[in-house]
Amino acid sequence: MSPVKSKIFKNYPHPYLSGNFAPVYRVLPLTSCSFTGVIPPELAGGEYVRNGGNPVMNETQGRDAHWFDGDGMLSGVAFRRTSVEGRSEPEFVNQYILTDVFLSTIMSPALKTPILPSITTLVSPLSSLLTILLSILRTIVLVALSNLPGSQQIIKKISVANTAVLYHDGRALATCESGVPMRISLPGLETVGWFNGRQSEGEGGHDPDPGFGGKGFLSFMKEWTTAHPRVDPKTLELLLFHSTFVPPYVHYSIVPSTLRRGSEDALQRCRPVLNAPVPGVRSATMMHDFGVSSTHTIIMDLPLSLDPLNLVNNLPVVSYDPNGRSRFGIFPRYQPSRIMWFETNPCCIFHTANSWNSTVVAGKLKIEVSVLNLLACRLTSAVLVYNAGDLAAPVPLGAIPAFQKEEEQCRLYFYQFRIPPPLHFDDNDLCEQNMILHQWALSAIPFEFPSLRDSVSMSAAKFVYGCSVAGATFGAALGRAVKINSLVKINVETLIEKGLRSAPTQITGCVDQRNMEEILTSEDPDDPIKVFKMPEGWYAQEPRFVPRDHGNSEDDGWLLSYVFDEAQLDSTGECPMSAKSEMWIIDAKNMNDVVAKVYLPQRIPYGLHGNWFSEEQIQNQRPVERLRTLPPALGETEPVTPAWRCWMGLRGWLEMVLS
């Protein structure tokens, strides 16, 4: 059962706090589920887990709220092996991630709004300087108050760990860029503790060396970690960056795996690289994701700032500059000081799909040069950031140069960067330093939440999976809460080859210009774009690929996705308590057959990112000495004296004022 009381205010008008975006408050241990169809034997012993914001504090009607806000909640389906070979029984489990902020919130009954400011408050053009400063000051006071007597939970870290989940070196980690990852335990999804790059709380022992953030006054800020770390499938290294408000703005870390020590080179890599500065970033930026190949790392310095100093210029803390430029910083994996910068038109990129190295023959001299390739979901503006907070995007103050004007879209883009720049030959075609050789969309359809088969990441993967919308343009979809009614598989190898043979217009061009309806009516068995269209009224979430054992192709396997039938909504558009979600297991090869449906005991709100954890990963988790739990009641730990009652009365008054 839930550790907290339901605090949802029914009929809340915010589109990302109503319908199946609304939070749930019941948490369940591993609970058997019924299913139809045949569950692939490859799923036996594994678990699919999805992360997402689920605000536990939601009483105040009309408060600022954003889809990216909310306390982290994990929702999983574990496939328990049965006595019959190759058979498994699905079990559903969901748990709040017991972060400092979550525990402090549920132990502060006077609070009626979340401890942290909403992203909506920070991004809204309507938020006054006073409003933003007061919301930040409120958070600072509440965090300070949690460190004083009378608190059941000290807030040491402000992350809500609500964005993604991954596995590295015997640890399952939940992530959010406002802090370090939080280790969780599989398959029950219990919270273990914060992971600092060297060890996790709850594992026992003590490593005296500093982890993410290092030491010093600003260490708390320097430890803020990307929500999308990357794990190299060959070296098993974990690669991360840390974005801050002060120069040099970005730091970089590599955490080696202790499970792979087969060579002297591997032994050398077992020493972590923590908090290496990345030079050249011009200001504090909302940097959500990055690219990693087998040899190079790509940092994206885009014109979407996340900077408290914006307030001095009468701008929101989060602000997009359509007259700015997008910069891609590329450096060898172990040498961030050797960064090279590539500049192009303004855009927003929240998710990259893949990065890999190759060589091309270029220039009049037909010289073979090394290139780095990147696939990313490119938005032509920051409209999605505002939409997810139920805000209208601000009108640009200045005129946008004609060469930077683009239609509103979010597409899967291909970038090809030449590295390193040629220095010792005379070829006019190649004399420009740090050249972007290609930058164009692979398809005209909207595309986001990309993923691929894990074993082919950081190499030239053939297929990328993702989410789209059918029956509306991307701009129209942004006019309401964005819901996924189409899962897409793109043969990126085919479309890239086609684009390289006959390159589209740089930046604004597109290889496959068909719309969604044209793709859906295609009867070509070799169509490079395959779409699984949800039934009318049904919506999916980000899919994850699970390969078939001994499959005969890269796409031989299944996509797992949580789905929801909105026919369950009541007349006001809200979800009744009886509403339930399902997990669909879809044949990834033909993108047509649902091989099994798992019927879950409750609904799963539309959320963010998930991952598949294999049986081997679950069995090889590092030992845990203790788990995070709910704090004891205050009366069980503190004596009751007149001075104590006086302090607690003052404390209660402060919490009421700040509520």
N, C-alpha and C positions, 0 to 999 in steps of 0.2 A: 504494500500500500504506500501511498504518498507520504513523505515526511513533512509535508506542508499542507496547509488548508488552501482550498481553491479561492483565488482572489480575483478571478476574471470578472469584469463588468460586462454583462451581456449587452448585445446590440452596440458594441463599441464600433464607431464608424470607420476607424482606420483600416484601409484595405489589407494591410499586412498584420492586423491583429484580429481579423474576423474570418469567417468561413474556415477552411482548412489551413489558413495561416495562423489561426488562433492557437495559443499555447494549450497544452494538456497538463494535468496535474497528478494523474495517477501514474505511479511507477510500479512496474511488475518485475518479479524475479523471473528466471527462466520458466516459461509457461508453454506447455504443449499446444501446438496449432494443428488444425486440420488442413488438408491440402487435396488438390485434384491434379491429375496428370502424373508424370514420372519425374522425380527429382534426380538429376544426373548424379551418378556415383562419385564424380569428382568433388562434389560439395560436401561429402560425408566428413564429419569432424571439423569442418571449417565454420566461419561465421562472417556474415555481412553486417557492417556497422555503419550507420550514418549519423553525422553530427549536425547540430543546428541550434539556433537561438530559441529558447523557450522561457520567456520572462516569468519568473516566479512572482514578481511584484508588478501588479497590473491593475491597481484599484482606481486610479484617478482618470476619469473620463476626459478626453480631449488633450491628454499630455502628449508631448513630442515622443515619437517612436519611429524606429527604423527597422527594416527587415534584418539588418546586420547587428542590431542590438540583441540583448537577451542572454540569459544564463544558458550555458552549454548543456544540452541534453543529448545523450547517445541512445539510439534505437537500433537494436540488433536482432538478427535472426540467426541462431546457431543451428547447425544440422548435426544432431546427436546420432552417432552410429548406433545401429541396432544389432541384434544377434544374427541377422541375415546379411550375408556378405554383400557389400555395395549399397545397402539400404540405409536410409537415415530418416530421422523424425525431426521436423523443424520445431524450434522453440523460440518464442519471442521474449525479449528482455529490453527494458528501458530504464535508464538511470540518469538523474541529474549528475553533472560533474561537480564534485564538492570543492569548488574553488573558495578562496578566502572571501570573495565578494558574495558568493551564494550563501555561505554559512553565516556571514555577518548579517545578511539581509533577513534570513528567516529567523534569526535570533533578535531582531529589532522590530517588535510588533508595532511600534509607533510609525514606522516608515510606510508611506503610501506610494512613493515613486522610487524607481531604481536608484542605487547609490551613484552610479556613473552617469554622466551626461549622455543624452541620446546623440547619435550621429546627426540626427535631424536638427537638433539645436545648433550643432557646430557648422552644418552646411547651409542652413536656411538663410537666404538673403533678408528675411524678415526678422531674424534674431538681432536685437540691438547689441551693441558692445556691452552694455550693462547686463543684459540677460545672459550673455555668454560668460562674462566674468563671474557673475553670481553663481551660475551652474557649476563652473569649475571650482570656485571657492567652496561651495557646498560639499563637493566631493572631497576636497582637501580636508575640510573640517571633520567630515564623517570618517575618513580614513584615520585622521589623528585621534578622534574619539575612540576608535576601535582599539587603539594602543593604550588606553587609560583603564584604570580599574573599573570593573563592572562589565567588561566586554567578555562574551563567551568566545569570540573569534577575532583575532588580530588580523587586519588586512595588511599583509606584507607585499602582496602582488595583486595588481588590479585586473589581470586577465580574466575573462569569463570563459575561455577555452571553448568557443562555440562554433568554430569554423570548419575544421577538417580533422582527419584522423589517419595515422599511418603507423607503420611498423619498422623498427630499426634495432638490430642488435639485442634481441630478446625483450624489447619494450614496445608496447602499443602506446602511442602518444596522441593526445588531443591538442589542437593548436588554435591560436588566435594571436594576431600581431601585437597585442598590447601586453605581451609577457612571454615567458618561457613556456615550452610544452608541458602538459600535465600527463603523467603516466597513468594508464588505466589497466585493469586486469581483465583478461579474457577467460571464459566467455561471459562472466557475470556482469561486466562493465563497472566493477567497483573502482573507486578512485584510490590511487596509490600515493602520488605526490608529485611535486614540481621536479622537472628534469633540467639540470643546469649545464648539460653538455658533458658532464663527467659521471654523475650518478643521480638517482632519483631519491627523494624523500621516501622513507618506508622500506628501503632496501637493506638497511643496516650498514654499519661501518661508516667511516668518515674520510673523505678525500679533502685534505687541507688546501689543495690548490684551488684558486678561484675558477668559476665556470663562466658561462655567458655573462657578459657585462664587466667582468674583471672586478677590480677594487676601486674605491673612491666614491666621491659624492654623486657622480652621475652614473654609477654602475646600474642603478635601478632602471634607468632609461636605455642604456646601451644593451641591456639584455632583451629588450623587446624584439621578438623573433617573427619572421615571416610565417604566415599561416600555411604556406606551401613549401616546406622543406622538400628536398629531392634525395632519393636513395639511389645510388649507382647500382644497377643490377649485377655488375661484374665485380667491382671492388667492395661493394656493400658500404661505402662511405655515405654518411649523411651530410648534405651540404645545405647551409642556411645563410641568410643575411639578417642583419639587425638594423632597423631604421629608426633614427632619432631626430630630435629637434635642434641639435647643436652640431657644428662642424666636427668631423668630416661627414656627418649625416648618415653614413652607411658603414657598418662593419660586417665582417664576413667570417664564417666559421666552417670548419670541416671536422666532423666527428667520425673517427674510424670505427670499423667493426672489429671486435675482439674475436670474432668467429672465423676470420679469414687471415691466416698467417702462413701462407704457403711459400713465400719467397723472401729474400732479403729486402726487395722493394716493398713488399707488403708489410714487413716488419717496420720499415721506415715510416710507412703511412700510419702506423698504429699510434703515433704521437699526434694528438689533436692540434688543429689550428683554431684558436679561439680569438675572436674580436680583432681580426686584422683589419686595419682601416682601408677603405676603398676611396681613393682620391678622385676628385673631379666632379662630384655631385654638387650642384650649385645652391640648392636650398632644401629645406625639409619637404619631403614629397610623400604622398600616399602611394607607397610601393608595396603592392599586395603579393606579387609573384615574380618569378625570374626564370631564366632559361639556363639549362645545364647540359652540356654535351660530355663526351668521354674525356675531353681535353680542355674545354673552355667554359667560362661562366658569363652570363649576360645579365647585366643590371639595367633596369629601365628607369630613366630619369624623365618622367612625363610631366606635362604642364598641369597636373592635378596636385596642388600643394596641400600639405597637412601641416600647418605652421601657426602657432599662437601669435607670431609676429604679424600675421595678416591683419590682426585687429588694429594695429597701428595705422594701417592703410585703409581702414574702414571696410575690410573684406571679411567674409566668414573664415573661420579657422580652416575649413576645407573649401578650397576655391579652385575652379577650373579656368584656365586662360586660353580661350580659343585662338588668340593671336600668338601664343607661345610656340615652342618647338619641342618635338619628342627626341630624346637622346638615348641611344643604346650604348652602354659601356661594356666592352668585351675584354676579358683578360684570361691568361692561362690559369687553369684551376688553382695552382698553388702559388700564384704570383699576382695578387690583386694590384700591386704597385705598377704593373705593366699594362694598365688599362688603356684601351683605345676607344675613342668616342665617335659615334656615327649619328648624324642628325637628319631629321626628316619632318614631315608635316605633323601638327599636333594630333593627338589621339589619346584614348584611354585603353589600357590593356590590364584586365584583372586576372586573366588566366592564360598561361602558355600551355601548349599541347605537347611539344617535343622540340628538341634541339639535337643536331648531329653534324658531324664533320664530313666533308667530301672535298674533291678537287674538281676544277673545271679548267678548260682551255679557253683563254681569253686574250683579247687584244690582237693587233695586226701581226705580232710575232708568234701568235699561237703558243703562248707560254702557259704551262700548267701552274695554276695558283691554288692555294688552299682557301677554302670557304667554310663559313659556319652558317648553317641553315636553322631557321626558327619558324615554328608554326605557332600562331597566337590568335586569340579571339580579340579582334580590334574593333573598338567602338569609336565612332567619329566625334563623340562628345561625351560629357559626363551626365547626360540626361538620366541614365539608369540610377546613378547615385541619388539624385533628387527624387526620382519616381519611387524608389524603395522607402523613402521617408514621407511619401504622400505630399510631395512638393512640386510646384512647377519650376522648371529650370529657368534661371535668370536670363534675361536678354543681354547679349554681349554689349558692353558699353561703347566700344570702338568698332570701327569698320574692320571686317575680316578681309584680309587680302584675297583676291580672286583665286590665286593658286592654292589657297588653303580651304576654300569652301567645298564641302562635300555633303552629300545627302545623309540623312540620319540612318545609320545602319550598324550592325554588329555582325561581322563575318569572320570566317577562318582565313587568316592571311598567311602568306608565305614571304619570308624575308631571307635574303641571301647576302651575307657580309663577306667581303674579301679580307683575309687575315694571313699573315701580317701584310701591311702595304708593301708593294715592291719598291725597292730603293736603288737598285744598281743596274737598271737598263732603261733605255730611252724608247718609250712607247707612248704616244700621245693618248691612246685609248685608256692607258692605265696609270697616267701620271697623277691623277687626283688621289690624295691620301684618304684612307678610311672610306672607301666607296661602298654604298649599298648597291649591289649589282641588280637585285630584283626585289620588288615589294608590290604585291598585288593579291587580291582575294582569289581563293580557289573556287568559291561558289557564291552565288548571289543570295542564298537563303540565310536567314538569321541563324547564328550558331554560337552556343556558349556551353559552359561546363564540360570542357573537353577531357577525354581520358583515352588511354590505349592499353594494350597488353603490357604488363609491367616488364616482362622479360626483354622487350624490344625498345624500351625507352632509352634515350641517348644514342640511338642508332637510327638508320633509315627505315623506320616503321612504315608499313604499307597502309594501315588503317587507323583512323582516328574516329572515336565515338563521341557523341555529344547530344545536345538538346536544341530543339527549335520550336517554332510556332507555325501552325498551318491555319490558313483561312484569314490571315491578317498580315499586314506589313509590320516590320519591326517598330516603326514609329507608332502605328496604331496599337500594337501590343503594349507599348509604354504608357498608353493612356489609361491603363488599369493595372491591377496587380498582375505581374507577369506569371503566367502558368504554362507549363510544358505539356503540349499535347502531341509532340512528335519526338521520337528518338531517331537519331541519324547516324549512319555509318558512311564515312567518306573515304574512298580510295585515294589517299593523298599522293601516293606514288604515281598513279595514272595522271591525275590533274596537274601535278608539278611537271611531269615530263611534257605534257601538252603545252603548259605555259612556257616552258623553256624553249620548245620548238617554235612557238609563235607567241612572243611575250605580249601580254596585255599592256595597256597604258599604265605606266608606273603610278603607284599610289591609288589611283581611282579605278584601275582596270580590274577585270574579273574573268577567270578562265571559263567557268560554266555559268552562263547568264540566265539559266532557267529559273522560274519561280517554283514555289513548292507544289502547286497544282500540276505543273508540267512534269515535275519529277514523279509525283504520285501516279500519274497516268502512264508513265513509261513502261513498256513491255520488254525492254532490252535486258536480257539476263546478265549482261556485263556492264550495266550502268554503273559508273563510278560513285554514284550517290544512291544509297538505299535508305528508305524511310519506314520506320514502324509507326504508323499513325494510330493513336489511341482512339478507342470508340468514343462517340459523341458524349460529352459530359465527364469523361474520365481524364485525369491528369497524372503525369508521371513525375519522377524526380531524377536527379543525376544517375545515369547507369554506370555500373562497373563490370568489367569483363573478367570472366573466369575461364581459363583454357581447358579444352578437353585433353585428357592424357593421350599422348601419342597422336595428336591431331595431325591432319595432313595439310594444314594451311594456317597462316597467322590468325585468321578470324574463325578458326574452328573452336567454338566454345559457346558461352552463354553471356547474356547481359542480365544483371540483376537490378531491379528498380522497384521502389515502393510506389504504389499507385492508389488513387482515391476516386471514388465515384461521387460526383457532386449532386447526384440525385438524392443523396442522403441529407442535404442541407434543408433546413426548415424554411418557412415562408419569409423569414427575415434575413435569410442568407447565412444563418449561423449553424454550427454543427451540434446536433443533439448528443447527449451522452452515449447514445447507442451507436454512433457513427464509427465505422471501422475501415481500416486500410487493408490492402493486400500487398504481397510481394509477388511480382511476376518474374518468371525465369524465361527469357526469350532466346530463341536460336539466333546467335549473332551472325551465323553464316548466311542464312536466307533472310534475316530481318523480317520474318513473317509469322513464325510459329511460336506460340506460347506453350512451352513444353510442360510447365507446371504453374499452379497458382497456390500460394500459401495464404490462408485466411487468418489475419491477425486479430487478437482479442480487443484491440482498440485502434484508434486512428493515429497516424503519424503526421504531424503538421508538415507542410511544404518547407523543406529546410535546405541545407547547403551541401556539404561534401561527405562522401562515404568512401569505404574501402573494403576490400575482401581480405580476410585473414585465413591463411591455410591451416590445415590441421597441424602441420609441422611447426608453423610459427606459434600456434597456441601452446603446443606441447613444449616448446623450447623457450618459453618465457623465463626471465630471470626470477630467482626466488624473491618473495616478498615477506618482510618481517611484520609489517603492520599496514593496515589500510586506514584511509581517512574515514572518520565517522562524524555523526552529528555531535556537537558539544553537549556536555551535561547541563541540566537545568542550573541556573545561577545559584539558587538556594542551596544546592548540594555542594558548592565549592567555596562560598564566602560566608563569614560570620555576619550576623545582623546586629549592628550597633547603631546608636544615634548618629554618629558621624557618617556611617555607611548609608543610613537611610537618607540623610541630608544630601550626600553626594549623588545617590541614585535618583533622588527627586530632581536635582539640578540637571543630571544627565538626561532624565526623561523629558524635562522641559526643553532641553537643547534638541533632542531627537524630534520632539513634536514641532518645534519651530522649523526644523530642517526637513520635515516630512513632505 
